[in-house]
């Protein structure tokens, strides 16, 4: 006989439109990509469907496996994935998340792609090779002959996995391989050597400690050529069908991002082709790094949205202490606070995607703004995500700590984006470099801020404090994190005041800029329009 009745249970958050996000949709139109709205909703409904969510679960519960040798003892260096991984990848490539803006001349193409990358999130791990491929194209253009051959395949919307000669495939994916054991972020300390050959190729000997997406077809990597640190294109399979001697030593056993493979590799005289001039490797590959940093910001913003939507869905359907959780005053404060943080991240990522789009079309002012804004956003939003994920998980109570809720996977994912492509200190110091090396960068930021002058007295006061900090050169590196926080909060305030929902802008300015906020989420001041803010984060299921 049953011992009890099961009731007061939250239904699974499935069969909803992940693109049904007011901040996302208004920003899409504001940044010039409203033409992508219908396709974005198509992708959002796919992402929120039961099938896609199940693919995300399976891809993480069955992580990739390295097959270093075949049954006969031959070296093969292949990575084996669960079929769900391939389904997720196929959708991402079909919708152009990997490289569509490079073959699409419409204004707003980078914004549309950013919105899709943000929306298609049944699993975060498969976003790595998607992001790498998107970012590889502008770096590869430093070698026009290579770009002419490989770019059409990198931008193709056909997912074609498997190890075969790259130019014989229907579509390609690109990875990146930069850091070494002894250097980490200090890539100028790399020891991998690159010997030029008579046919114009190079032979690489050395190792890489982190190779992102080792199952990709081609990689951008760094090696010490006779002229100094240089960028190279390395194929997995050579044109004659033989395996390039890029040895996968092992896959990383990571905290999160477990559906995706990250590898340690060794180059045993691997064939490579130069991208850009010798000695200009960092300057060449930085074109790739800047775009992957933007994707770190987009991914963190997407993770915040996923966390708050899950928390609100739970609170709407769960009853405690005589009423629904979503009607409990303190829970409402927490949910609204999480939603404010999420929307601030979303408007920032869309503004920077717009700047990326316009700078790709020759707008030097937008290029200068993007140079500083991406570094600021990468630092701040990625730093905010782990605390946000923890608070969203806690909204589910003990149920949120259980794997079946999906929240532990989200929480484990949350520290990655702050570490990937330059940890917090690297990003903060990059902001200082941008401010000191190019006067146009600060001028572009000032112009953005001045456009909101007088709109909110708390924002105006925060701008005055920021300008005082910028004018003080003392202990700049010591104070770098605090300065970047100020830059980020002012920029998010400006964007919300100018283009965000009034209730969200008011809550942000009162709490983040006006000082009416504690150290934890759920400390918004009285008078904030909690109902409107929570409604904007409530998913419409069914």
C-alpha positions as CSV (number, residue, x, y, z in Angstrom):
1,X,0.0,0.0,0.0
2,X,1.3,3.5,-0.7
3,X,2.6,5.3,2.4
4,X,1.8,8.8,1.3
5,X,0.4,11.0,-1.5
6,X,2.9,12.9,-3.7
7,X,1.8,16.5,-4.2
8,X,3.0,20.1,-4.3
9,X,5.6,19.1,-6.9
10,X,7.0,21.4,-9.5
11,X,6.4,20.3,-13.1
12,X,9.5,20.0,-15.3
13,X,10.5,23.2,-17.1
14,X,10.1,21.9,-20.7
15,X,8.3,22.7,-23.9
16,X,8.8,26.5,-23.7
17,X,10.4,29.1,-25.9
18,X,13.9,30.0,-24.7
19,X,13.8,33.1,-26.9
20,X,10.7,34.4,-25.0
21,X,12.9,36.8,-23.2
22,X,11.8,40.5,-23.2
23,X,15.3,41.9,-22.7
24,X,16.7,39.7,-25.5
25,X,14.0,40.6,-28.0
26,X,14.0,44.3,-27.4
27,X,17.8,44.4,-27.6
28,X,17.7,42.4,-30.8
29,X,15.6,45.0,-32.5
30,X,17.5,47.9,-30.9
31,X,20.9,46.6,-32.2
32,X,19.7,46.2,-35.7
33,X,18.8,42.5,-36.0
34,X,15.0,42.5,-35.6
35,X,14.9,40.6,-38.9
36,X,16.2,37.5,-37.1
37,X,13.3,37.4,-34.6
38,X,11.3,34.6,-36.3
39,X,14.3,32.3,-36.6
40,X,15.3,33.0,-33.1
41,X,11.9,31.9,-31.8
42,X,12.2,28.7,-33.9
43,X,15.5,28.0,-32.2
44,X,14.1,28.9,-28.8
45,X,11.3,26.4,-29.1
46,X,13.8,23.8,-30.2
47,X,16.0,24.6,-27.2
48,X,13.1,24.5,-24.7
49,X,11.7,21.2,-26.1
50,X,11.9,18.0,-24.1
51,X,14.1,16.3,-26.7
52,X,16.8,19.0,-26.7
53,X,16.9,19.2,-22.9
54,X,17.3,15.4,-22.8
55,X,20.1,15.6,-25.3
56,X,21.8,18.1,-23.0
57,X,21.5,15.8,-20.0
58,X,22.7,12.7,-21.9
59,X,25.7,14.6,-23.4
60,X,26.8,15.5,-19.9
61,X,26.1,12.1,-18.3
62,X,28.1,10.4,-21.1
63,X,31.1,12.6,-21.5
64,X,33.6,12.2,-24.4
65,X,36.2,9.4,-24.3
66,X,39.7,9.4,-25.8
67,X,40.5,6.5,-28.0
68,X,44.3,6.9,-28.4
69,X,44.8,3.6,-30.3
70,X,42.8,1.2,-32.4
71,X,42.4,-2.5,-31.7
72,X,45.6,-3.2,-33.6
73,X,47.8,-0.8,-31.7
74,X,47.8,2.0,-34.3
75,X,47.7,5.5,-33.0
76,X,44.4,7.1,-33.9
77,X,43.8,10.0,-31.4
78,X,40.1,10.1,-31.8
79,X,37.5,11.5,-29.4
80,X,34.2,9.5,-29.1
81,X,31.0,11.4,-28.2
82,X,27.5,10.3,-27.2
83,X,25.0,10.7,-30.1
84,X,23.2,13.5,-28.2
85,X,26.4,15.6,-28.5
86,X,26.2,15.3,-32.3
87,X,22.5,16.3,-32.3
88,X,23.2,19.4,-30.3
89,X,26.1,20.3,-32.6
90,X,24.0,19.7,-35.7
91,X,21.4,22.1,-34.6
92,X,24.0,24.8,-33.7
93,X,25.7,24.5,-37.1
94,X,22.5,24.4,-39.1
95,X,21.4,27.6,-37.5
96,X,24.7,29.3,-38.1
97,X,25.8,29.8,-34.5
98,X,29.3,28.8,-35.5
99,X,30.1,31.3,-38.2
100,X,27.1,32.8,-40.0
101,X,28.1,36.5,-39.7
102,X,31.2,36.0,-41.8
103,X,29.0,35.0,-44.8
104,X,26.0,37.2,-44.1
105,X,26.2,40.8,-45.3
106,X,23.0,42.0,-43.5
107,X,23.5,44.6,-40.8
108,X,23.1,43.0,-37.4
109,X,24.4,39.6,-38.4
110,X,26.7,39.4,-35.4
111,X,23.8,40.5,-33.1
112,X,21.6,37.8,-34.5
113,X,24.3,35.2,-34.0
114,X,24.9,36.4,-30.4
115,X,21.2,36.1,-29.7
116,X,21.1,32.6,-31.1
117,X,24.2,31.6,-29.1
118,X,22.5,32.9,-26.0
119,X,19.2,31.1,-26.7
120,X,20.4,27.7,-27.7
121,X,21.5,26.5,-24.3
122,X,20.3,22.9,-23.6
123,X,24.0,22.2,-23.0
124,X,26.8,24.7,-22.5
125,X,29.7,22.4,-23.4
126,X,29.0,22.1,-27.1
127,X,29.2,25.9,-27.3
128,X,33.0,25.6,-27.1
129,X,33.7,24.4,-30.7
130,X,30.9,26.6,-32.0
131,X,32.6,29.6,-30.4
132,X,36.1,28.6,-31.5
133,X,34.9,28.3,-35.1
134,X,33.2,31.7,-35.0
135,X,36.3,33.3,-33.6
136,X,38.8,31.6,-35.9
137,X,37.7,33.3,-39.1
138,X,39.0,36.8,-38.6
139,X,42.3,35.5,-37.4
140,X,42.6,33.2,-40.4
141,X,42.1,36.1,-42.7
142,X,45.7,37.2,-41.8
143,X,46.6,34.5,-44.3
144,X,44.4,35.3,-47.3
145,X,45.3,32.2,-49.3
146,X,44.4,29.9,-46.4
147,X,41.2,31.8,-45.7
148,X,40.2,31.5,-49.3
149,X,40.3,27.7,-49.1
150,X,39.1,27.2,-45.5
151,X,36.6,30.0,-44.8
152,X,33.8,28.7,-47.1
153,X,33.9,25.4,-45.2
154,X,34.1,27.0,-41.8
155,X,31.0,29.1,-42.6
156,X,29.1,26.2,-44.2
157,X,25.9,25.1,-42.3
158,X,26.6,21.4,-42.6
159,X,27.8,19.5,-39.6
160,X,30.3,16.9,-40.9
161,X,32.1,15.2,-38.0
162,X,34.9,12.7,-38.4
163,X,38.6,12.7,-39.2
164,X,39.0,13.2,-43.0
165,X,41.1,15.7,-45.1
166,X,39.6,19.1,-44.3
167,X,39.1,20.3,-47.8
168,X,37.2,17.2,-48.8
169,X,34.5,17.7,-46.1
170,X,31.2,19.6,-46.3
171,X,31.8,21.7,-43.3
172,X,34.6,22.4,-40.8
173,X,35.1,23.2,-37.2
174,X,38.0,25.1,-35.7
175,X,39.7,24.9,-32.3
176,X,42.4,26.8,-30.5
177,X,45.6,25.6,-28.8
178,X,47.6,28.3,-27.0
179,X,48.6,27.6,-23.4
180,X,51.5,25.5,-22.2
181,X,52.4,23.9,-18.8
182,X,55.0,26.5,-17.9
183,X,53.1,29.6,-19.1
184,X,49.3,29.5,-18.9
185,X,48.1,33.0,-19.8
186,X,51.6,34.1,-20.4
187,X,51.7,32.7,-23.9
188,X,55.0,34.5,-24.7
189,X,56.6,31.9,-22.5
190,X,55.6,29.2,-24.9
191,X,58.4,26.8,-25.9
192,X,56.9,24.9,-28.8
193,X,59.3,25.3,-31.8
194,X,58.2,25.9,-35.4
195,X,60.8,24.9,-38.1
196,X,60.2,26.3,-41.6
197,X,60.3,23.8,-44.5
198,X,61.1,24.4,-48.2
199,X,57.5,24.0,-49.3
200,X,56.4,26.9,-47.1
201,X,55.0,24.8,-44.3
202,X,56.4,24.5,-40.8
203,X,57.0,21.6,-38.4
204,X,55.9,22.0,-34.8
205,X,57.6,20.2,-31.9
206,X,56.2,20.8,-28.4
207,X,53.1,20.6,-26.4
208,X,49.9,22.4,-25.4
209,X,48.4,22.1,-21.9
210,X,44.9,23.1,-23.0
211,X,43.5,22.5,-26.5
212,X,39.9,23.5,-26.8
213,X,37.8,21.1,-28.7
214,X,40.5,18.6,-29.9
215,X,38.0,16.8,-32.2
216,X,37.9,19.8,-34.5
217,X,39.3,19.7,-38.0
218,X,41.8,22.6,-37.8
219,X,43.4,24.6,-35.0
220,X,45.0,27.9,-34.5
221,X,48.1,27.5,-32.3
222,X,51.2,29.3,-31.3
223,X,54.9,28.3,-31.8
224,X,58.3,29.9,-31.7
225,X,59.4,30.4,-35.3
226,X,62.8,31.9,-36.2
227,X,61.2,35.3,-36.2
228,X,59.5,34.9,-32.8
229,X,56.1,33.7,-31.5
230,X,53.9,33.0,-34.5
231,X,50.4,31.9,-35.2
232,X,49.8,28.7,-37.2
233,X,47.0,26.7,-38.7
234,X,47.3,23.0,-37.8
235,X,45.0,20.4,-39.5
236,X,44.1,17.1,-37.8
237,X,44.3,15.2,-41.1
238,X,46.8,16.1,-43.8
239,X,45.7,16.5,-47.4
240,X,46.9,13.1,-48.4
241,X,44.7,11.5,-45.8
242,X,47.4,10.7,-43.2
243,X,47.0,11.8,-39.6
244,X,49.0,14.9,-38.6
245,X,51.2,13.9,-35.6
246,X,49.1,15.9,-33.1
247,X,49.0,13.5,-30.2
248,X,46.1,13.7,-27.7
249,X,47.8,12.7,-24.5
250,X,44.7,12.8,-22.3
251,X,41.4,14.6,-21.8
252,X,41.0,17.0,-18.9
253,X,38.8,15.9,-16.0
254,X,37.0,19.1,-15.5
255,X,34.7,20.6,-12.8
256,X,32.0,21.3,-15.4
257,X,31.7,21.6,-19.1
258,X,31.9,17.9,-19.1
259,X,30.1,17.2,-22.4
260,X,33.0,19.0,-24.2
261,X,36.5,17.6,-24.7
262,X,39.5,19.6,-23.6
263,X,42.9,18.0,-24.2
264,X,46.6,18.0,-23.6
265,X,48.4,17.5,-26.8
266,X,52.0,17.0,-28.1
267,X,53.2,18.0,-31.5
268,X,55.6,15.5,-33.0
269,X,56.8,17.4,-36.0
270,X,53.2,18.3,-36.8
271,X,52.6,20.1,-40.2
272,X,51.4,23.6,-39.8
273,X,50.9,26.7,-42.1
274,X,51.8,30.2,-41.0
275,X,48.9,32.7,-40.3
276,X,50.2,36.2,-40.2
277,X,53.8,37.3,-40.0
278,X,56.5,35.6,-37.9
279,X,56.8,37.2,-34.5
280,X,53.3,38.5,-34.7
281,X,51.5,35.5,-33.2
282,X,49.8,37.2,-30.3
283,X,48.6,40.1,-32.4
284,X,47.2,37.6,-35.0
285,X,45.5,35.3,-32.6
286,X,44.1,38.1,-30.5
287,X,41.4,38.5,-33.2
288,X,40.2,35.1,-32.2
289,X,40.6,35.7,-28.5
290,X,38.6,38.9,-28.5
291,X,35.6,37.1,-30.1
292,X,35.8,34.1,-27.7
293,X,35.8,36.6,-24.8
294,X,32.6,38.1,-26.2
295,X,31.2,34.6,-26.2
296,X,32.3,34.1,-22.6
297,X,30.1,37.1,-21.7
298,X,27.2,35.8,-23.9
299,X,27.4,32.4,-22.3
300,X,27.5,33.8,-18.8
301,X,24.5,36.0,-19.5
302,X,22.7,33.0,-20.9
303,X,23.5,31.0,-17.8
304,X,22.1,33.8,-15.6
305,X,18.9,33.8,-17.6
306,X,18.6,30.0,-17.4
307,X,19.1,30.2,-13.6
308,X,16.6,32.8,-12.9
309,X,13.9,31.3,-15.2
310,X,14.3,28.0,-13.4
311,X,14.1,29.6,-10.0
312,X,11.0,31.6,-10.9
313,X,9.3,28.5,-12.5
314,X,9.9,26.6,-9.2
315,X,8.6,29.5,-7.1
316,X,5.4,29.8,-9.2
317,X,4.6,26.1,-8.8
318,X,5.8,25.4,-5.2
319,X,3.7,26.1,-2.1
320,X,5.2,26.7,1.3
321,X,4.0,28.2,4.6
322,X,0.5,28.6,3.4
323,X,1.0,30.3,0.0
324,X,3.0,30.0,-3.3
325,X,6.7,30.7,-2.9
326,X,6.5,33.4,-5.6
327,X,4.1,35.3,-3.3
328,X,6.4,35.3,-0.3
329,X,7.8,38.8,0.1
330,X,11.4,37.8,0.7
331,X,11.5,35.2,-2.1
332,X,10.1,37.9,-4.4
333,X,13.0,40.1,-3.5
334,X,15.5,37.3,-4.3
335,X,13.8,36.5,-7.6
336,X,13.6,40.1,-8.7
337,X,17.2,40.7,-7.8
338,X,18.4,37.8,-9.8
339,X,16.2,39.0,-12.7
340,X,17.7,42.5,-12.6
341,X,21.3,41.0,-12.7
342,X,20.3,38.8,-15.6
343,X,18.7,41.6,-17.7
344,X,21.7,43.9,-17.0
345,X,24.0,41.2,-18.4
346,X,21.7,40.6,-21.4
347,X,21.6,44.3,-22.5
348,X,25.4,44.5,-22.1
349,X,26.1,41.5,-24.2
350,X,23.7,42.7,-27.0
351,X,25.3,46.2,-27.0
352,X,28.7,44.6,-27.4
353,X,27.4,42.3,-30.2
354,X,26.1,45.4,-31.9
355,X,29.5,47.1,-31.5
356,X,31.1,44.0,-33.0
357,X,28.8,44.1,-36.0
358,X,29.4,47.8,-36.6
359,X,33.1,47.6,-36.1
360,X,33.3,44.7,-38.7
361,X,31.7,47.2,-41.1
362,X,34.4,49.8,-40.5
363,X,33.0,52.0,-37.7
364,X,36.1,53.0,-35.8
365,X,34.2,54.5,-32.9
366,X,32.3,51.3,-32.3
367,X,35.6,49.4,-32.6
368,X,37.1,51.5,-29.9
369,X,34.0,51.1,-27.7
370,X,34.1,47.3,-28.3
371,X,37.8,47.1,-27.4
372,X,37.1,48.4,-23.9
373,X,33.5,47.1,-23.5
374,X,34.3,43.4,-24.2
375,X,37.1,43.4,-21.6
376,X,34.9,45.1,-19.0
377,X,31.9,42.8,-19.7
378,X,34.0,39.6,-19.8
379,X,35.4,40.4,-16.4
380,X,32.2,41.6,-14.7
381,X,29.4,39.4,-16.0
382,X,31.5,36.2,-15.8
383,X,32.5,37.1,-12.3
384,X,28.9,37.6,-11.3
385,X,27.6,34.3,-12.7
386,X,28.8,31.9,-10.0
387,X,27.1,33.8,-7.2
388,X,24.0,34.2,-9.3
389,X,24.0,30.5,-10.1
390,X,24.4,29.6,-6.4
391,X,21.5,31.9,-5.4
392,X,19.2,30.5,-8.1
393,X,20.0,27.0,-7.0
394,X,19.1,27.9,-3.5
395,X,15.7,29.0,-4.6
396,X,14.9,25.4,-5.2
397,X,16.1,24.4,-1.7
398,X,17.5,20.9,-1.3
399,X,15.9,19.9,-4.6
400,X,18.2,22.3,-6.3
401,X,21.2,20.5,-4.9
402,X,20.1,17.3,-6.6
403,X,21.5,16.5,-10.1
404,X,18.0,15.8,-11.5
405,X,17.1,19.4,-11.1
406,X,19.8,20.5,-13.6
407,X,21.0,23.2,-11.3
408,X,24.2,21.5,-10.1
409,X,25.3,21.3,-13.8
410,X,24.6,25.0,-14.2
411,X,26.5,25.8,-11.0
412,X,29.5,23.7,-12.1
413,X,29.5,25.5,-15.4
414,X,29.4,29.0,-13.9
415,X,33.1,29.5,-13.0
416,X,34.4,28.5,-16.4
417,X,33.7,31.6,-18.4
418,X,35.7,33.8,-15.9
419,X,38.7,31.5,-16.3
420,X,38.5,30.8,-20.1
421,X,40.3,33.2,-22.4
422,X,42.0,35.1,-19.6
423,X,41.0,34.9,-16.0
424,X,39.8,37.9,-13.9
425,X,43.2,39.5,-13.4
426,X,44.0,39.2,-17.1
427,X,40.7,40.8,-18.1
428,X,41.1,43.6,-15.5
429,X,44.7,44.4,-16.6
430,X,43.5,44.3,-20.2
431,X,41.1,47.1,-19.4
432,X,44.0,49.2,-18.0
433,X,45.9,48.6,-21.2
434,X,43.0,49.6,-23.4
435,X,42.5,52.8,-21.4
436,X,46.2,53.8,-21.5
437,X,47.2,52.8,-25.0
438,X,44.5,54.3,-27.1
439,X,42.8,57.6,-26.3
440,X,39.9,56.7,-28.6
441,X,38.9,53.9,-26.3
442,X,38.1,56.2,-23.4
443,X,36.5,58.8,-25.7
444,X,34.1,56.1,-27.1
445,X,33.2,55.0,-23.6
446,X,32.6,58.6,-22.5
447,X,30.4,59.2,-25.4
448,X,28.3,56.2,-24.5
449,X,28.0,57.4,-20.9
450,X,27.2,61.1,-21.9
451,X,24.2,59.9,-23.9
452,X,22.5,59.1,-20.6
453,X,23.5,62.2,-18.7
454,X,20.7,63.6,-16.6
455,X,18.5,60.5,-17.0
456,X,19.0,59.3,-13.4
457,X,20.7,61.2,-10.5
458,X,22.1,58.0,-9.1
459,X,23.7,57.2,-12.4
460,X,25.1,60.7,-12.7
461,X,26.6,60.4,-9.3
462,X,28.2,57.0,-10.2
463,X,29.6,58.6,-13.3
464,X,31.3,61.3,-11.3
465,X,32.8,58.7,-8.9
466,X,34.1,56.8,-11.9
467,X,35.7,59.8,-13.5
468,X,37.5,60.6,-10.3
469,X,38.8,57.0,-10.2
470,X,39.9,57.2,-13.8
471,X,41.7,60.5,-13.1
472,X,43.8,58.9,-10.3
473,X,46.8,57.1,-11.6
474,X,48.1,55.9,-8.2
475,X,48.2,52.1,-7.7
476,X,46.4,51.5,-10.9
477,X,47.1,47.8,-11.1
478,X,46.3,47.3,-7.4
479,X,42.9,49.0,-7.9
480,X,42.2,47.4,-11.3
481,X,39.3,45.1,-10.2
482,X,37.6,47.9,-8.4
483,X,37.9,50.2,-11.4
484,X,36.5,47.6,-13.7
485,X,33.5,47.1,-11.4
486,X,32.8,50.8,-11.5
487,X,33.1,50.8,-15.3
488,X,30.8,47.8,-15.6
489,X,28.1,49.1,-13.3
490,X,28.0,52.5,-14.9
491,X,27.9,51.0,-18.4
492,X,25.1,48.6,-17.4
493,X,23.2,51.5,-15.8
494,X,23.6,53.6,-18.9
495,X,22.2,50.8,-21.1
496,X,19.3,50.0,-18.8
497,X,18.3,53.7,-18.5
498,X,18.5,54.3,-22.2
499,X,17.0,51.0,-23.5
500,X,15.9,48.7,-20.7
501,X,12.6,48.3,-19.0
502,X,11.9,51.2,-16.6
503,X,11.2,49.0,-13.7
504,X,14.5,47.1,-14.2
505,X,16.4,50.3,-14.7
506,X,15.0,51.8,-11.5
507,X,15.8,48.7,-9.5
508,X,19.4,48.6,-10.9
509,X,20.1,52.2,-10.2
510,X,18.6,52.1,-6.7
511,X,20.5,49.0,-5.7
512,X,23.8,48.8,-7.7
513,X,24.4,52.5,-8.1
514,X,22.5,54.2,-5.3
515,X,23.8,52.0,-2.5
516,X,20.4,50.6,-1.5
517,X,21.6,47.0,-1.7
518,X,23.4,44.5,0.5
519,X,26.1,42.0,-0.3
520,X,23.7,39.2,-1.2
521,X,20.9,38.8,-3.7
522,X,17.5,39.5,-2.2
523,X,18.4,42.9,-0.8
524,X,16.6,45.2,-3.2
525,X,15.1,48.3,-1.4
526,X,11.4,48.9,-0.8
527,X,9.5,50.5,-3.6
528,X,10.9,48.4,-6.4
529,X,8.3,47.1,-8.9
530,X,9.0,43.4,-8.1
531,X,5.9,42.2,-9.9
532,X,6.9,43.5,-13.3
533,X,10.5,42.3,-12.9
534,X,9.5,38.8,-11.9
535,X,6.9,38.6,-14.7
536,X,9.6,39.3,-17.2
537,X,11.5,36.2,-16.0
538,X,8.5,33.9,-15.8
539,X,8.6,31.2,-18.5
540,X,5.4,30.5,-20.5
541,X,5.3,26.7,-20.6
542,X,3.1,24.7,-23.0
